[in-house]
Amino acid sequence: MPVRKFHDLQEMEDSLWREPGPELWRAIDRVWSFAAQTVPRHFPPGVYKHRSIEEAKRLREQWEAADFEAFWERRGVNPQELAAKKP
């Protein structure tokens, strides 16, 4: 695929490879469905209150770590072994 350089935003808008409309929405849906099947993410349902931004970030990191471990476990790899192999 060639690399194209743009000098302003108008040039970028002129180079859209899909026209807005139903076909674009179907393409987006297919991409998102594929991503959800390939690497499903799980965040527990509900509303969570936090005393600070840092506390909210810690909880999100815990959820992301659980998703990461589940990803590798589905593939038969122990996530702790991966962490031990990092240089």
SULBELTA-V650815 format. One line per field, one symbol per residue. ss: DSSP state (H for helix, E for strand, L for the rest). psi: psi as a letter, one per 30 degrees, with the letter a starting at -180 (. if undefined). A space follows every 10 residues. Layout:
ss = ???
psi = ???
This chain:
ss = LLLLLLLLHH HHHHLLLLLL LHHHHHHHHH HHHHHHHHLL LLLLLLLLLL LLHHHHHHHH HHHHHHHHHH HHHHLLLLHH HHHHHLL
psi = klkkkkflee eeefgkfkkk aeeeeeeeee eeeeeeeeik kkkkllkkkk fleeeeeeee eeeeeeeeee eeefggkjee eeeffk.
